[in-house]
Amino acid sequence: MTTAAGRLPTDSPGSPGAPPAPAGGPAGDGPTEDEPVVGVRVRVPATSANLGPGFDAYGLALAYYDDLEVTLRRRGLSVHVEGGEPVSEGEDNLVVRSIRATFDALGRPQPGLAVRCVNRIPHGRGLGSSAAAIVAGVAAAWALDPAGFLADGAGQPKAAAGALDRAAALRVATAIEGHPDNVGAALFGGFTVAWTGPDGAAVHRAQPVADLRPVAFVPSARTSTADSRGRLPERLAHADAAFSAGRAGLLALALTGAVAGSSTDGPARPPELRPADPRAPGARPAGLRPLDAPARARLLLTATEDRLHQPYRLPMAPESAGLVERLRAAGVAAVLSGSGPTVLALAVGGEQAATAVAVPAPGFAVLPLAVDRDGARVTPLALG
C-alpha cells in the first residue's frame, strides 16, 4: 500500500522487477548511420546500511532497482533520466562522473557517451540511491572498451559473466562514495560486511537466510547524510560500544546462520553444548538445532538494538522513531535504513512480513521486498 504523500516512481517502466524500456532518448541522441552501437545495460539494487548496530559496516541489498544504459559515442554527451527526482543531465551527473572516474582509474580514454537512467530508488531516504548511481557507472565503465571503439568502432563490451572485477570496482566506487557499506552491498548483493584495510576497501559477502522478508517504509521527507552524521557524538561510553559490538556479532549470525544454540530460542535453561564427535565430520554439536522462524525473529529483535547512531538520529525523524517503536512492539525487528528517514523491518517469513505491513504507517510508502542476492548485473546492450 502506498500513501499519496509517499508515492514512489513504480509506474512503467518502473516496477522493481520490470526490464528497462527500449533504449533511446530525445531526438538526436541516437548513433549516426556509420557509427556502430556499443553499449551495456546495468541493473543495481537499492541497499540498506547499518541495520542497527552494524554502523558503517553492514549492508543488505534489496530487490528494488535502478537501471542504466550506456552507449559509447565518438564525442559529446547526452543524458536522459526517467523517473525519480530531477538530477543533472550534464557532466556533473553522478553516473557520468562515476563512468569518467572509472575510465581514468583503468587508464582508458574518455569517449562520448549516451546515458539513459531509469531511477526508482528514492533519493535522500536512506536506501543507497547515490551508491546505486556510483556502482552503475563504475560497472558500466568496467565493461566497456572505449579505446577499441575510438580506434575502429570495434570496442565491444566485455560484459560476459565474471568480467566485472567486483573487488577492484569496490575500491573505485568507495573512492567516489567515501564509505564502502552501501556500494559493497550494491556490487555484491546479499548481506555484506565492509571495512577499510591497508589495501583499501574490502567486503565479505554472506547469504542471508531464505525466509528473510525485508519491508521498507519510505516517507516523503528527505534527510541529508552529512547533517545526520553531524548529530553523532565524537566519543561513546565504553559500555555503549561493547553493547553494540555484541549486538552486531549476533546480527550477523541471526541474518545468515542456519543453526543456533541460543538461550532465547527454547526453554529458560540454555542448551548444553558438547564438542562435536570428531568421527562425524560436520556433525552438529549436541543441543544445537535449526532455528525456526519465530526464534529467528526473536533473535533479530535483540540483535538490531543499537547505541552507536540510532539514539542520536531518531529524534531528528520523530515519525520514523514512532514507527520503529510500533514495529518493535509488534515483535518485528525494525531499524533506521542507513541514516534514515526510511525504516526497514527485517521480518522472518511471510506471516511476520504481513504483521509488519499491517502496522499503522501514515505518511509512509510501504514496500514489501525480497533480498537481492546477485548485486550489480551487466549485460551487453543489443540494439538493432
C-alpha positions in Angstrom: 0.0 0.0 0.0 1.2 3.5 -0.8 0.1 6.8 0.7 -0.3 9.7 -1.6 2.4 11.6 0.3 4.8 8.7 0.0 4.2 7.6 -3.6 7.2 6.2 -5.3 8.1 6.0 -9.0 6.9 2.5 -9.8 4.9 3.1 -13.0 6.1 1.6 -16.3 9.0 1.4 -16.7 9.5 1.1 -13.0 8.1 -2.0 -11.3 11.0 -3.4 -9.3 11.4 -6.5 -11.5 10.5 -5.0 -14.8 13.1 -4.9 -17.6 14.2 -1.5 -18.8 12.3 0.0 -21.7 13.9 0.1 -25.1 16.9 2.4 -25.3 16.9 5.8 -26.8 16.3 9.3 -25.6 15.3 12.6 -27.1 15.6 13.1 -30.8 19.2 13.4 -31.9 20.6 11.1 -29.2 21.0 8.0 -31.5 24.1 7.0 -33.4 24.7 8.2 -36.9 24.3 5.8 -39.8 28.0 4.9 -39.9 28.5 4.7 -36.1 28.3 1.2 -34.6 26.2 0.7 -31.4 28.4 -0.4 -28.5 26.9 -0.2 -25.0 25.9 -2.0 -21.9 22.9 -2.3 -19.6 23.4 -2.3 -15.8 20.9 -3.1 -13.1 21.8 -2.1 -9.5 19.8 -2.8 -6.3 18.8 -0.5 -3.5 20.7 -1.1 -0.3 20.2 -0.6 3.4 23.2 0.2 5.5 23.9 -0.2 9.3 20.9 -2.5 10.0 21.0 -1.2 13.6 24.4 -1.9 15.3 26.5 -2.5 12.2 27.3 1.1 11.8 29.3 2.0 8.7 29.9 -1.7 8.1 26.8 -3.8 7.4 24.8 -3.6 4.2 21.8 -5.5 2.7 20.9 -5.5 -1.0 17.2 -5.1 -1.7 15.2 -6.2 -4.8 14.3 -2.6 -5.9 16.3 -1.4 -8.8 17.7 1.5 -10.8 18.6 0.7 -14.5 21.3 2.3 -16.6 22.1 2.1 -20.3 25.4 3.5 -21.6 26.3 3.7 -25.2 29.7 4.9 -26.5 29.9 7.8 -28.9 32.8 9.4 -30.6 32.1 12.8 -29.0 29.7 14.6 -26.8 27.3 13.7 -24.0 23.6 13.1 -23.8 21.9 12.1 -20.5 18.2 11.1 -20.4 16.7 10.4 -17.0 13.3 8.8 -16.4 11.5 8.6 -13.0 12.7 9.7 -9.6 13.6 13.2 -8.8 15.3 15.9 -11.0 19.0 15.3 -11.4 21.7 16.9 -13.5 21.9 15.9 -17.1 25.4 17.1 -17.6 29.0 16.1 -16.8 28.3 16.6 -13.1 25.6 13.8 -13.1 26.8 11.2 -10.6 26.5 8.3 -13.0 28.6 10.2 -15.6 31.2 11.3 -13.0 31.5 7.6 -11.9 31.9 6.4 -15.5 34.6 9.1 -16.1 36.4 8.3 -12.9 36.5 4.6 -13.7 37.8 5.1 -17.2 40.6 7.3 -15.6 41.3 4.6 -12.9 41.6 1.9 -15.6 43.7 4.1 -17.9 41.1 4.2 -20.6 40.4 7.1 -22.9 37.3 9.3 -22.4 34.8 8.8 -25.2 31.5 10.5 -25.9 28.6 9.0 -24.0 24.8 8.5 -24.4 23.4 7.7 -20.9 19.9 6.6 -20.1 18.9 6.3 -16.4 15.6 4.8 -15.1 15.6 5.8 -11.5 13.3 4.1 -9.0 15.3 4.2 -5.7 14.2 7.4 -3.9 16.8 10.0 -3.2 17.8 11.1 0.3 15.8 8.4 2.1 18.5 6.0 3.3 18.1 3.4 0.5 21.5 3.9 -1.2 20.5 6.0 -4.2 23.9 7.5 -4.5 25.6 4.2 -4.1 23.4 2.7 -6.9 24.3 5.6 -9.2 28.0 5.2 -8.5 28.0 1.4 -8.8 26.0 1.6 -12.1 28.6 4.0 -13.6 31.6 2.0 -12.3 30.2 -1.3 -13.6 29.3 0.1 -17.0 32.7 1.7 -17.5 34.4 -1.5 -16.4 32.6 -3.5 -19.1 33.3 -1.1 -22.0 36.3 -0.7 -24.2 36.5 2.9 -25.4 40.0 2.6 -26.8 38.8 -0.1 -29.3 35.7 1.9 -30.1 37.5 5.1 -30.8 40.2 3.3 -32.8 37.9 1.5 -35.2 34.4 1.2 -33.7 35.0 -2.4 -32.7 35.3 -2.0 -28.9 32.7 -4.5 -28.0 31.6 -4.6 -24.3 33.3 -7.1 -22.0 30.1 -7.9 -20.2 30.4 -11.7 -20.0 29.8 -13.3 -16.7 32.7 -12.6 -14.3 34.1 -9.8 -16.4 33.4 -7.3 -13.6 36.2 -7.4 -11.0 34.0 -6.6 -8.1 36.8 -6.3 -5.5 38.7 -3.7 -7.6 35.4 -2.0 -8.6 34.6 -1.7 -4.9 37.8 0.4 -4.3 36.9 2.7 -7.2 33.3 3.1 -6.0 34.4 3.7 -2.4 36.8 6.4 -3.5 33.8 8.2 -5.1 31.2 7.5 -2.4 33.5 8.0 0.6 32.5 4.8 2.5 32.1 1.2 1.4 28.9 -0.1 3.2 26.3 0.7 0.6 28.4 0.3 -2.5 29.6 -3.0 -1.2 26.1 -4.4 -0.9 25.1 -2.9 -4.3 28.1 -4.6 -6.0 28.0 -8.0 -4.3 24.3 -8.4 -3.3 23.1 -10.3 -0.2 24.4 -9.3 3.3 27.8 -7.7 3.3 30.3 -6.5 5.9 32.6 -3.8 4.7 35.8 -2.4 6.1 38.9 -0.5 5.0 42.3 -2.1 5.4 45.9 -1.5 4.2 44.8 -2.3 0.6 41.7 -0.1 0.7 38.0 -1.0 0.9 37.1 -4.7 1.2 33.8 -6.6 1.6 32.8 -10.0 2.9 29.6 -11.3 1.5 27.3 -13.8 3.1 24.0 -15.3 2.0 21.0 -14.2 4.2 18.6 -16.8 5.3 16.0 -17.8 2.7 13.0 -16.6 4.8 14.2 -13.1 5.4 11.4 -10.7 4.2 12.5 -7.0 4.3 9.8 -4.4 4.3 10.8 -0.8 3.6 8.7 2.1 5.0 9.6 5.2 2.9 8.5 8.7 3.9 8.1 11.6 1.5 10.6 13.6 3.6 14.3 13.5 2.8 17.3 13.6 5.0 20.9 14.6 4.5 23.5 12.0 5.4 26.0 14.8 6.2 23.5 16.5 8.5 22.6 13.2 10.2 26.3 12.4 10.8 26.7 15.8 12.4 24.4 14.7 15.2 26.6 11.8 16.2 28.9 12.3 19.2 32.6 12.2 18.8 33.0 9.9 21.8 31.0 7.0 23.2 30.9 5.3 26.5 32.8 2.0 26.6 29.6 0.3 27.8 27.7 1.5 24.7 30.4 0.4 22.4 30.5 -3.1 24.0 26.7 -3.3 23.8 26.6 -2.6 20.1 29.6 -4.8 19.3 27.8 -7.8 20.9 24.6 -7.0 19.0 26.4 -6.6 15.7 28.0 -10.0 16.1 24.7 -11.5 17.0 23.0 -9.8 14.0 25.4 -11.4 11.5 24.6 -14.8 12.9 20.9 -14.2 13.0 20.8 -13.0 9.4 22.9 -15.8 8.0 23.2 -18.8 10.4 21.1 -21.9 9.8 21.9 -23.4 13.2 21.6 -21.9 16.6 22.2 -22.7 20.2 20.7 -19.6 21.7 19.1 -19.4 25.2 16.3 -17.3 23.6 15.0 -20.0 21.3 13.7 -22.5 23.8 13.2 -23.2 27.5 14.8 -20.9 30.0 17.6 -23.4 30.6 20.3 -22.8 27.9 21.1 -25.9 25.8 24.0 -27.9 26.9 26.9 -27.6 24.3 29.2 -30.6 23.8 32.1 -30.9 21.4 31.2 -32.4 18.0 32.1 -36.0 17.5 35.3 -35.9 15.5 34.3 -39.2 13.9 31.3 -37.5 12.3 32.6 -34.5 10.2 30.1 -31.7 10.0 28.0 -33.2 12.9 26.0 -30.6 14.8 27.1 -30.3 18.5 24.5 -31.6 20.9 22.0 -29.0 22.0 22.1 -27.1 18.7 19.1 -27.3 16.3 17.8 -25.4 13.3 16.4 -22.0 14.2 12.7 -21.8 13.3 11.1 -18.5 12.1 9.7 -17.4 15.4 13.0 -18.0 17.2 15.0 -16.2 14.5 12.6 -13.3 14.7 13.1 -13.0 18.4 16.9 -13.2 17.9 16.7 -10.4 15.3 14.7 -8.2 17.6 17.5 -8.3 20.1 20.3 -8.2 17.5 19.1 -5.0 16.0 19.3 -3.0 19.2 21.9 -0.2 18.9 23.6 2.5 20.9 26.0 3.8 18.3 23.9 6.0 16.0 20.1 5.5 16.2 19.6 7.1 19.6 21.1 10.3 18.1 19.4 10.1 14.7 15.9 9.0 15.5 15.0 12.3 17.4 15.6 14.1 14.0 12.8 12.0 12.5 10.0 11.6 15.0 7.6 9.9 12.6 10.3 7.3 11.8 11.1 6.9 15.5 7.4 6.3 16.3 7.2 3.7 13.5 10.3 1.9 14.8 8.7 1.7 18.2 5.4 0.4 16.8 7.1 -2.3 14.7 9.3 -3.5 17.5 6.3 -3.5 19.9 4.7 -5.9 17.4 7.8 -8.2 17.6 9.3 -7.1 14.3 13.0 -6.2 14.2 13.0 -2.6 12.8 15.8 -0.1 12.3 16.6 3.1 10.5 17.7 2.3 7.0 21.1 4.0 6.7 20.8 7.5 8.1 17.0 7.4 7.5 14.4 8.5 7.4 13.3 5.2 5.8 12.5 2.4 8.3 13.5 -1.1 7.4 11.7 -4.1 9.0 13.6 -7.4 9.0 10.7 -9.8 9.0 11.1 -13.5 9.0 8.7 -15.4 6.9 5.5 -14.3 5.2 3.4 -14.2 8.3 5.7 -11.7 10.1 6.0 -9.7 6.9 2.2 -9.4 6.9 2.3 -8.3 10.5 4.8 -5.6 9.6 2.8 -4.3 6.7 -0.3 -4.1 9.0 1.4 -1.8 11.5 0.0 1.7 11.0 2.4 3.8 9.0 0.7 7.1 8.0 2.8 9.1 5.6 5.0 6.2 4.5 5.0 4.2 1.3 5.1 0.5 2.4 7.3 -1.7 0.2 7.5 -5.5 0.9 10.7 -6.6 -0.8 13.0 -9.5 -1.3 16.7 -9.7 -0.7 18.7 -9.1 -3.9 21.3 -11.9 -3.9 23.2 -11.0 -7.1 24.3 -7.4 -6.8 25.1 -5.3 -9.9 24.3 -7.1 -13.2 25.9 -6.1 -16.5 24.7 -7.2 -19.9 25.6 -6.1 -23.5 23.2 -3.7 -25.0 21.8 -5.2 -28.2 20.2 -2.6 -30.5 19.0 -3.3 -33.9 
